């Protein structure tokens, strides 16, 4: 490892209480190195914080071999025993909260307080499914035949492949893996190449929790080679992916020949609708949360703000003041916003701002790169943005908010629904009948009314249209990882 990389890794190790959480190898029934290595960099500084095993198709197949070999014993274990191991994993994650958060900041860049919040969120799924594992769903059905007893069982499908993104490198793993493991599946995980350290730390904690070898595997490296091997492998019976709609479509096509169960949590383009009767201060507070959490790099992030005309100028003024007050810096400084993940993300912010201005928008604050570093972009607010501007039809995935006025309820519903995405919508109004009408009319899988935070382990997360398939969380999160078996017995 080059001297600069060794220095950066040592700096990260110095921040940790438990340095054994920091791994640079894949985990396939145990720690395993790859044929080469790739660099993991801190987006705030550009420094290399680790060099991790670069794995490929051969390693991906080895992970499936290990998971398949472990499946019979794991799926046959008592549900309460699987639940006990999940509970132990939860306890270890909770105990390691600070170290996991610091690892996340180093590779992802989000502010430390947000990283701590993500660890809590990640742990909540493990805790929830530790309980759900004890309650396998067996239903008695009224028989339609004489002298017969009828039951419906749910059984684990087999090996589950989990492909996770860089913006939530812990929570997206646990939301998938805890459900799959509780159902009795074994897992092969491919984390984003930009944030593999969090996944490998979770693997270390799973090992300590006592999961048998092969039950939980992490394969970092080349995504097309690794995930391509899994989509072709008939032993992989379910695939869960969180990421862009473009890649989701590709995995949908690649999984067709092996007819896999699919969970696709894809892009979002959330509308944030504010009616004139809304509580202005509350709406502005929630707008800040909905747009700028994770520096805007969140599929739940509000992208299009529609404000009823009588409230429009007041909302723009107050929102702009709040945006100007946001602090920007390295995640360990625990500012409000951190860096973006890569240069491509920064270029997209620039392109969307320039396009909106060309179409007549006003820039109320921000609008460009920040001098703190090449991946820092100023929190930005654009007003009077026309619907034909690119930002009103494309997911920005960054700290740029676009606001436009509207005049009628029917108009704003039509404009909000005019997207291929359907993940989440935000609605602010105090009129109960309007809440019901608009919520029913919005073509989104989740609707937040007069608030932003709605997700959690007990609720079904997912979208409509091209925002994906199936749901994660709650009891619905188990469905993709189980098959229904109908049993009809003669009782004579």
N, C-alpha and C positions, 0 to 999 in steps of 0.2 A: 504494500500500500504506500503511495507517495507520502512524503513528509507532511504536506498540507492536510491531506486526508486524515493522517494519524493524529494531527493536532486537533482537527475538528471533532473527530470521534472521541478523543480524550476529553475535550471540553464538554461534550454531551454526557460522557460517563461521569464527569465530576458533578453534574447536576442531579444524578440519580442516587437514591439510597440503595437500591438493589440493582447493581450493574449487570447481574446475570440475566436481566430481562432483555438486554441488548444483544441480539443475535444477527449473524450475517449469512446463515445457512438456511436452506429449505428444511421443512419438517415433514418427512414421509415415513411414518412409523418410528421416527427418530431423526436426529439432525443429520443433514446430508448436504455436501457441497456440490456445486455444479461445475461444468467444464470451464466457465469463465465468470466474470464479475461485472456488475454495473454500479454506477455511482448513484447515491441518494444525496440530494443537495437540499440545503436550507434555502427556501425561496426568499427569505429576508436578506440573506447575505451572499448567496451563490456558493457558499462553502460546501464541500463534500463532508457529510457527517457519517457516512458509512459506504462500504462497497459490499454488495450483497450478491449471493450466488445467482448467476444467470442460468435459469433452468429452461428446458425446452420440451419437445414432444416425448422424448424417451422418459424424462422425469415425470411428465404428466401421466404416462401409462403406468409407471411404477407406483404413483400415488393411487391410481384406480386399483391396481393389483392389491395394494395394502388395504384399501378401503373395502374391497370386495371380500378379501380374506377375513376381515374383522366383522363383516356384516351379520353373519349367521349368529354369532355369539351376542353381539350388541342388540340385534333386533329381538333375540330370544330372551334377553335379560328381563327380570321383573321391572315393570315400569317404575316402581318406587326406587329401585337401585339406580336406574338412569337418572331419575330426579335427584337422588342424593349426590351424584357426581356433578350434575349441573349446579346444585346448590353450593357445592364446594368450589366450583369454578367461580360462581358469583362472589363468594366470600373473598377469594383471592384477588379478583378484579377490584372489588371495593377496597381491599387493604392496599392495593398497589396504585390507587387512584392518582396520586401525585406523580409518581414515576411515569405511568402511562400517559398522563397529560403532557409531561415534559418531552417525552419521546415524540408525541404527536406534534407539538409546537415545532420541534426541530425539523421534521420532515414535511409538515403540511403548512405551517406558518400562521395558523389561527391564533388569536389571543389566548393567553393561558387560562383566563376565566372561562372562555368558551370551550377549551379543551377539557377542562375539569367537568363542565356540564355534559360534554359528550360522553365521558367515561361513566358518569352517573346514568345517562340515557342507555348506553351500551349494557351496563350491568343490569338495568331494569328488565331487559328482555330475557336474560339468563335466569333471573329470579322468577319471572312470570312463568317461563316454560318449565322450570324445575317443578313448579306446582302442577302445571298442565300435564306433565309426563305421567303423573299418578292417576289421571282420569281418562284412560282410553275410551273411545266412543263406541260402545256396543249397544245397539238398539234392538229391542224386540219389536217385531212387526206382526200385526194381526194376519193370521194365515188366510190365504185365499183357497186353500186346498183342505179337504177332509183328512184327518189323521196325520197332519203335518205341523211341525214347529218351524218357525221362520226367524232367522236372526240376520242382522247386517253388521259386519265387522269392518274396522279400519285397520289396515296393515301397512307397514312401511314399504315404500316402493323399492328401496335399494340404495345405491350410491347416489349422493346428491352433489352436483358441482355448483359452487358458489363463486360468483365473479363480482368483485366489489370495487368501488371507486375511491378516488383520493380525497374527496371533500369530507367524508365521514369515515375515516379508515378503521375505527373500532366499531362504531354502532352498526354499520351496514353488515359487518361480519356477524356480530352476535344476534342481530334481528333475524338473520337467515339461519345461522348455525344452531342457535338454541332451539328453534322450532324443529329443524330437521333431526337433531339429536334426540329431542324429546319424543318425536314420532318413531324413533328406532332406526333412522337412516344413519349411515356413515357419510363423512364429508370430505371433499377435496376442495380447497379454497385457492383461488388466484387473486391476490390483492393487486391494486394498481402498482406499476413499477415506480411511481413517484412516492408511494407511502407504504413500503413493505414492512418497515420496522415495527409498526403497531400490530400488524397481523402476526409477526413472528413472536412478539411479546405475549400476545394472547395464546399462541401455541405453547409457549413456555409455561404459562399458567395452567393451561389445559393438561399438560404433562404432569405438573405438580398436583393437580386435582385428582389424578389417577385414571384418566381416560385410557382405556387399553390401546396399545399401539395399533395404528391404522384407522382408528375411529375419527380422528380429526387431523387432517393433513393440510399443509400450506406450501404452495408451489409458486415462488416468485420468479419473475423473469419475463420471457418473451410471450406476450399475450396471444398473438395469432397462433403460435406453435402449441402453446399449452391448452388454450381453450378450444382450438381446432381439433386437437386430439380427443378432447372430452366430448365434443358434439358428435364426433364420428363413432365413439365407443358405445356399443349397445348396453354395456354394463352400467353406464351412467344413465339412470332412469329419470332424473329431474335436474333441471338447470335453473338457477335463480341468478338474475343479473340486475344490477343497478347501474345506470349510466345513460348515455345519450340515446335518443330515439334511433338515430342512424345505426349505431352498433347493435341496438336491440333488434332492428329489422334483420340485420345480417345474421345474428344468432338464431332468430326465428327460422330463417331459411336453412341454416346449417343443421338445425335440430330436426328438421322435417323428416329426413330419411330414417332416423332412429326413433321417431315419434315420442319425444321426451315430454314429460310434464314441464311446463314453463311458468316461471314467475318473472315478469319483466316490469321493473320499476324505472320508467324512462323520463324523458324531458318534461318540463313544465313551462308555462307561460302565464303565470297567475295574474288575474285582474284584481285590483284593490278598488272597491266601489264605495264612494262616500256620498250619501244623500245629505241634503241641506239640513235635515233635522238631527243629524248625528251630533254627538258630543265632540266638538272640535279638538279639544286637548287630548282626549282619549284616542281619537282617530289619528292624530299626529304621532302620539306615543307608539301606537301599534304600527303605524307606517314605517317608523324607524326600525322596529324589530323585524317587520316583514321584509324589508328591502336589504338591510345592511348586516344581518347576522351572517357569520362565516364570510364576511367581506362580499356579500352578494352571491357567493358561490354555492348556491343551494337550490335544488329543484323546486323547493317550496317558496323560493323568493318571489316577492311581488315584482312584476315587471312593468305592468301597465296600470297607472293610477287614473281612475275616472272620478271626477268630483263634480257634483251638481253645481250649476252655474252660480246660484246665489251665494254659495260657500267657497267658490273657486279661488278668488284672490286671497281671501283670509287664510285658506289652507296652504296655498303656495307660499305665502309670506312666512307663516309659522314653521312649515316644513323646511323651508330653506334655512331659517335660523338654526333649527336643530341639526341639519346636515352640516352646516358650517362648524358647529361645535364638536363634531366627531373628531377623535384623535386617531392618527395613523402612525404605525410604527411596527417594529419587530414584535412577534408574539410574546416573548418573555417580558417585554415592558408592560404587558397587560393593558394595551391601548384598546380603543374601540374596534379598529379595523387593522388587519395585517396585510401582507402582500398577496397578490394573486399567484396562482400556481405556476404559470409559465408565460413565456412571451406571447404565445398565441392568444391567451386570454386577455392580455393587455392590449394587443392589436385590435381585438374585437371591440373593446370599450372605445378605443379611438375611432374606429370605423362607425360605430353606432352614434357617437356624439357628432361626428362630422356630417353624417347623413341627415340626422335630425335637424341640425342647424341649417343645412342646405335647403331643407323643406320648410323652413320658417320657424323653427322652435327657438325659444329663448333659453340661454344657459343662466340659471339663477345662482349657481355656485359650482366650483370645481371645473371639470371639463378636460383635464389632461393628466399626464404622468406627474408623479410627485418626485422631488429631488432626492428622497431618502434612498432610492434604489431603482433598478430597472424594472422590477415587478410590482412597484407601488403605483396605484392609480388613485387620484383624488376622489373622495365621495362627491358625486355629481348629481345635480338636479336640473332636469330639463322641463320647461313648461311650454304649453301650447303646441304639443307634439301632434302632428296629424296622423291619422290612421295609416296612411301609406308610407310613413317612415319605417325603415327596417326594424327599429327597436320595438315597434308595435306588432310585429309579426314574428320576430326571431327572439329566442331566449338569449338574454344578454349574459347571464352568469357572471355578474360583476357588480360593482358599486355605482351603477348609473340608474337613476329613477326617471321615468318619463310620465308627465302628467298632462291630461287633457280634460276639458270641460264636457259635460253632457247636459241635456235639457229634459229628457223624459225617461221614465222607467223602461219602457219598451225599447227605446234607443240604446240605453246602456246595456241591457241584457243581450241585444243583438250584437253589439260591439264586443262585449266580453266573450261571447260564445264563438266569435269569428276567428277560430284558431284550430289547428289540428290537435292541440294539446288539451288535456282535461284532468289535470292533477288536483289543483286546489284553487279556490277562489276566496277572497276576503270581502266581507260585506259590513258596512257601517250604517246603521239606521236605528232609530228608536221606535219605529212604528210597527207593531206586532204583525199586522196583516201584510205589510210590505215584506217583512222578514220571511214570512211563509211563501208569498208569491215568488219573490226573487230567488230564494233558496231552491224552490222546486224547479224554477226555469233555468238555473245555471247548470251547464253540462260539464260538471266537474265531480270527481270522486269524493272530494272533501270540501266542505264549506265552513269557514270560520266566521262567526257572526260577532261583531264588536270585540274581537280579540284576535291574537295571532297564534299563540301556542295551542295546538289541538292534538298533536301526536303523542303517542305513548304506547307502552306494551299492551294494554288491554283493548286497544281500538284497531280497526282494520285500516291499514295504510295502503293506498293505491289510487290509480286514476282511471279515467275513461278515455275513449278514442285512442290516439297514438301516444298517450302517456303510459300505456302498459296493459298488462294482463295480471289478473289474480290480486291477492291481498297479502300483506305481511302484518304480523302482530295479531293479537287476540286468537280466538279458536280458529278463525279463518286462515291464519298463517300456517296451520298444520295441514291444510287440505292438499296442497301441491305435493307434499311429501308422503301422502298415504293413498293407498288403493282401497276401494270398497269391495268387500267380498260378501256375497249373499250366500247364506247357508240354509238349505231346506232339509229337515230331518223327518223321517217317518218315526213317530213315537209309539207305534203299536208294538 
